[in-house]
Amino acid sequence: RGLALGMSEKLRILYVDDSAVQLDAFRRSLAGGEYEICTVSNPREAPEQLQRFAPALVVIDYAMPHMNGGECLQLLKRSQRGDGPRYYLYTTDADAFRRHREMGFDGVLMLK
């Protein structure tokens, strides 16, 4: 389950975070690169975007008010078809960082 792409393809990334500031920063940091970005501020809308956008990578914020990153991951995995994308947790929480694999994430990005 790699992230291999063809020469002309852009890596499709779905980013789920309730913070408009974080969503904007993520989009701006990857702008102009070889990425196609879709952002979702409401984790309950993420399954629809997963089906519509068909990303290779999904990055999910851990600390969201109505659904944490682990719950969002489970919601997405229930709605995916086939193997699905790779899932990464985005967190500042050291405990979530340590437990990302047991929650079902493929990897973790941690902001200190």
Summary of the structure (lengths in Angstrom):
residues: 112
radius of gyration: 13.2
end to end distance: 28.4
largest distance: 39.4
contacts: 325
relative contact order: 0.18
helix: 38%
strand: 24%
